[in-house]
Amino acid sequence: MYRAAGNILKNEFLNYSLHNPMLKSSSNKEPRMRKPMLYIKTVGTKPLKEYVFDPETVVKIGRSQELNSIVLNEAIVSIEHCFIFLLGENIVLRDCASSNGTFIRRGSHSYIVSPGQQIVLKSGDVLKVGSTAFKIKIFLYDMTWM
């Protein structure tokens, strides 16, 4: 998980370092030295799937291979079901007006994220989209170790 996060951030830092200052691109902002990262793994499925994302880049979950970072090939999953992104200092999940909703289990509480609603994710949450459950882990990656 930390190695994957390091690779993502090294690539981002390299892109920033190689950026031509004559180009007016807002996508090449200076990387932060400590950065929140998102680790997502499937729960209760074989084979186990693990993902590491930089939440500054929107993570999309849904049925379409062309539109999503995580693809779930289930009829009850919408083409664009939900997405995860960084909002200020929080990592947020937003339902994309899906037909069947998105579910979050946090400890002994369960939440339904209705179409268009959003919820702040916490490390340890279990996200359920269709019949697939994902365990969420949020961690800080310190770029000074690179």
Kinemage of the C-alpha trace (Angstrom):
@kinemage 1
@onewidth
@group {chain A} dominant
@subgroup {mainchain}
@vectorlist {calphas} color= white
{ca met a 1} P 0.000 0.000 0.000
{ca tyr a 2} L 2.781 2.460 0.921
{ca arg a 3} L 4.891 1.414 -2.066
{ca ala a 4} L 1.950 2.013 -4.436
{ca ala a 5} L 1.257 5.404 -2.824
{ca gly a 6} L 4.937 6.287 -3.181
{ca asn a 7} L 4.887 5.374 -6.868
{ca ile a 8} L 1.791 7.508 -7.477
{ca leu a 9} L 3.323 10.494 -5.708
{ca lys a 10} L 6.747 10.064 -7.334
{ca asn a 11} L 5.025 10.165 -10.714
{ca glu a 12} L 3.094 13.285 -9.689
{ca phe a 13} L 6.300 14.948 -8.466
{ca leu a 14} L 8.114 14.007 -11.679
{ca asn a 15} L 5.276 15.472 -13.764
{ca tyr a 16} L 5.504 18.659 -11.708
{ca ser a 17} L 9.305 18.792 -12.077
{ca leu a 18} L 9.119 18.323 -15.844
{ca his a 19} L 6.294 20.840 -16.278
{ca asn a 20} L 6.981 23.549 -18.805
{ca pro a 21} L 6.333 26.876 -17.018
{ca met a 22} L 5.288 28.414 -20.342
{ca leu a 23} L 2.173 26.203 -20.367
{ca lys a 24} L -0.706 27.535 -18.288
{ca ser a 25} L -1.929 24.230 -16.847
{ca ser a 26} L -3.593 24.142 -13.427
{ca ser a 27} L -3.069 20.368 -13.180
{ca asn a 28} L 0.620 20.804 -12.382
{ca lys a 29} L 0.452 22.326 -8.917
{ca glu a 30} L 3.310 21.719 -6.513
{ca pro a 31} L 2.903 18.411 -4.660
{ca arg a 32} L 2.462 18.563 -0.884
{ca met a 33} L 5.005 16.809 1.327
{ca arg a 34} L 2.346 15.000 3.406
{ca lys a 35} L -0.610 13.790 1.493
{ca pro a 36} L -3.758 11.822 2.334
{ca met a 37} L -4.037 8.629 0.299
{ca leu a 38} L -6.848 6.136 -0.111
{ca tyr a 39} L -6.473 2.348 0.135
{ca ile a 40} L -9.504 0.305 -0.945
{ca lys a 41} L -9.737 -3.489 -0.822
{ca thr a 42} L -12.570 -5.872 -1.526
{ca val a 43} L -14.062 -7.750 1.410
{ca gly a 44} L -15.357 -11.312 1.183
{ca thr a 45} L -14.602 -11.864 -2.503
{ca lys a 46} L -12.087 -14.003 -4.284
{ca pro a 47} L -9.786 -12.935 -5.728
{ca leu a 48} L -9.013 -10.092 -3.346
{ca lys a 49} L -8.628 -6.778 -5.176
{ca glu a 50} L -6.656 -3.882 -3.740
{ca tyr a 51} L -6.426 -0.297 -4.985
{ca val a 52} L -4.430 2.751 -3.926
{ca phe a 53} L -5.572 6.177 -5.066
{ca asp a 54} L -4.642 9.793 -4.656
{ca pro a 55} L -8.045 11.288 -3.713
{ca glu a 56} L -7.086 14.577 -5.379
{ca thr a 57} L -7.768 12.600 -8.551
{ca val a 58} L -11.446 11.610 -8.484
{ca val a 59} L -11.997 7.884 -7.953
{ca lys a 60} L -15.075 6.735 -9.885
{ca ile a 61} L -16.899 3.470 -9.219
{ca gly a 62} L -19.445 2.035 -11.626
{ca arg a 63} L -20.246 -0.363 -14.434
{ca ser a 64} L -18.616 1.453 -17.390
{ca gln a 65} L -14.998 0.526 -18.142
{ca glu a 66} L -14.413 3.795 -19.967
{ca leu a 67} L -15.692 6.076 -17.196
{ca asn a 68} L -14.594 4.436 -13.931
{ca ser a 69} L -11.467 3.697 -11.899
{ca ile a 70} L -13.121 0.657 -10.280
{ca val a 71} L -15.409 -1.322 -12.578
{ca leu a 72} L -18.165 -3.553 -11.176
{ca asn a 73} L -19.910 -5.623 -13.816
{ca glu a 74} L -23.293 -5.997 -12.094
{ca ala a 75} L -26.735 -5.025 -13.354
{ca ile a 76} L -27.590 -3.308 -10.030
{ca val a 77} L -24.539 -1.034 -10.323
{ca ser a 78} L -25.128 2.168 -12.298
{ca ile a 79} L -22.892 3.148 -15.208
{ca glu a 80} L -21.467 5.889 -12.957
{ca his a 81} L -22.508 4.787 -9.481
{ca cys a 82} L -20.467 6.925 -7.063
{ca phe a 83} L -17.195 8.763 -6.774
{ca ile a 84} L -14.671 9.594 -4.072
{ca phe a 85} L -12.760 12.852 -3.957
{ca leu a 86} L -10.838 15.208 -1.689
{ca leu a 87} L -12.856 18.157 -0.369
{ca gly a 88} L -10.713 20.408 1.782
{ca glu a 89} L -9.099 18.037 4.287
{ca asn a 90} L -11.840 15.380 4.006
{ca ile a 91} L -12.219 12.439 1.669
{ca val a 92} L -15.831 12.405 0.528
{ca leu a 93} L -18.035 9.843 -1.212
{ca arg a 94} L -20.840 11.130 -3.419
{ca asp a 95} L -23.563 9.009 -4.958
{ca cys a 96} L -24.047 9.835 -8.663
{ca ala a 97} L -27.843 9.509 -8.629
{ca ser a 98} L -27.508 5.734 -8.798
{ca ser a 99} L -30.656 3.638 -9.065
{ca asn a 100} L -29.868 1.430 -6.067
{ca gly a 101} L -27.953 3.747 -3.737
{ca thr a 102} L -24.601 3.367 -2.025
{ca phe a 103} L -24.144 2.014 1.494
{ca ile a 104} L -21.598 2.786 4.205
{ca arg a 105} L -21.099 0.715 7.353
{ca arg a 106} L -19.217 2.519 10.110
{ca gly a 107} L -18.873 0.410 13.231
{ca ser a 108} L -22.367 -0.713 14.228
{ca his a 109} L -24.086 2.003 12.164
{ca ser a 110} L -25.106 1.762 8.526
{ca tyr a 111} L -25.833 4.695 6.243
{ca ile a 112} L -27.573 4.877 2.897
{ca val a 113} L -26.074 7.521 0.638
{ca ser a 114} L -29.067 8.569 -1.421
{ca pro a 115} L -28.783 9.796 -5.005
{ca gly a 116} L -26.862 13.064 -5.098
{ca gln a 117} L -25.902 12.964 -1.385
{ca gln a 118} L -22.384 12.811 -0.038
{ca ile a 119} L -20.730 11.547 3.140
{ca val a 120} L -17.274 12.080 4.637
{ca leu a 121} L -15.386 8.774 4.635
{ca lys a 122} L -13.439 7.585 7.655
{ca ser a 123} L -10.727 4.972 7.844
{ca gly a 124} L -12.346 1.624 8.624
{ca asp a 125} L -15.607 2.337 6.787
{ca val a 126} L -17.029 -0.434 4.627
{ca leu a 127} L -18.444 0.808 1.324
{ca lys a 128} L -20.996 -1.365 -0.456
{ca val a 129} L -21.788 -0.855 -4.125
{ca gly a 130} L -24.062 -3.507 -5.592
{ca ser a 131} L -23.011 -6.799 -4.031
{ca thr a 132} L -19.363 -5.763 -3.630
{ca ala a 133} L -18.042 -4.528 -0.286
{ca phe a 134} L -14.849 -2.488 0.042
{ca lys a 135} L -12.880 -1.724 3.197
{ca ile a 136} L -11.609 1.866 3.221
{ca lys a 137} L -8.309 2.911 4.757
{ca ile a 138} L -7.165 6.519 4.714
{ca phe a 139} L -3.509 7.169 5.464
{ca leu a 140} L -0.990 9.990 5.209
{ca tyr a 141} L 1.981 9.420 2.950
{ca asp a 142} L 5.034 11.446 3.915
{ca met a 143} L 7.005 12.376 0.798
{ca thr a 144} L 10.109 13.234 2.833
{ca trp a 145} L 10.818 9.467 2.930
{ca met a 146} L 11.072 9.274 -0.877
